[in-house]
Amino acid sequence: MSLENQQIADLSCETPRHVAIIMDGNGRWAKLQGKMRVFGHRAGVKSVRKAVSFAANHQFDALTLYAFSSENWNRPVQEVSALMELFVRALDSEVKSLHKHNVRLRIIGDVSRFSSRLQERIRRSETLTENNDGLTLNIAANYGGRWDIIQGVKKLATQVEAGTLRPEHITEEALSAAVCMSELAPVDLVIRTGGEHRISNFLLWQIAYAELYFTDVLWPDFDENIFEGALNAFAQRERRFGGTIPIGANAS
């Protein structure tokens, strides 16, 4: 079986191997409580714990969470500062538990814009968990799908300039190997909470054949039952990957 066919076969399982979540609705949830937006972000950390536990218990290969997009810098300065501090505290408080449960933590995105304090926390957390072989937890922070593709193209351009890659050898496979999470199983399922029906510049390359699941539930209210509902919906989908026959079905 070719690598491409093997990847498609892997993607055809009823249970997803790699789930990505756009965690939306923290601010609106806080507003409904009559509180500031940061209160919703703090409440959302509890839902992150639930999602990680659920993914580990269901033996996913990877869970990718969209925590902070490259466009989120345009939010009010006070909210961004609070988010950065929450990120630091979450790393400090959660990483030991992740390590204990054999979870490998990775931060994907352009971390160079973060404070040196936060960058050090990220390095320390990733180093602590790098040899774990259970669930891989990817936190997308200062991440954008277009940025990801551009940085991948720059890697290939550098190889061309160095003479180690010929332009005619630039393929989908080559670019796939240059973007974030290239070593992981492809994203099978994207869940977005909060009622919006858009991708918001998230994993544009990696979710080409992913199934999409949208729920009106705001992120702080996301729990195991909602996650289970998304998996049930995923199991009912017919995944064709550009073909006319669902993967695994026999042609008549």
Number of C-alpha atoms within 10 A of each C-alpha: 7 7 8 10 10 11 13 18 13 15 23 21 15 17 17 24 23 24 23 25 21 22 22 22 24 23 21 18 24 20 14 10 12 10 13 15 18 19 17 22 24 18 16 23 18 15 18 18 14 16 20 21 17 18 22 20 10 13 15 20 19 26 23 23 24 22 21 21 19 18 12 14 13 10 10 9 10 9 17 16 14 16 17 15 12 16 20 17 13 14 18 14 11 13 21 15 10 23 19 10 16 18 24 23 25 20 21 19 21 17 16 10 11 13 11 11 9 19 15 13 19 21 12 15 22 18 13 16 21 16 13 16 12 17 25 24 23 21 19 25 20 22 24 23 21 15 19 23 20 15 17 18 18 14 16 21 16 12 14 15 12 10 10 10 15 13 13 6 10 14 10 10 11 14 19 17 15 20 21 21 18 13 10 12 18 23 24 25 24 23 19 25 23 22 13 13 13 11 15 14 16 23 25 15 18 20 17 12 17 20 18 19 17 17 17 14 17 21 28 25 17 21 17 15 10 15 16 12 13 18 18 13 14 22 15 9 12 15 23 15 15 8 8 9 14 15 16 13 9 7 7 4
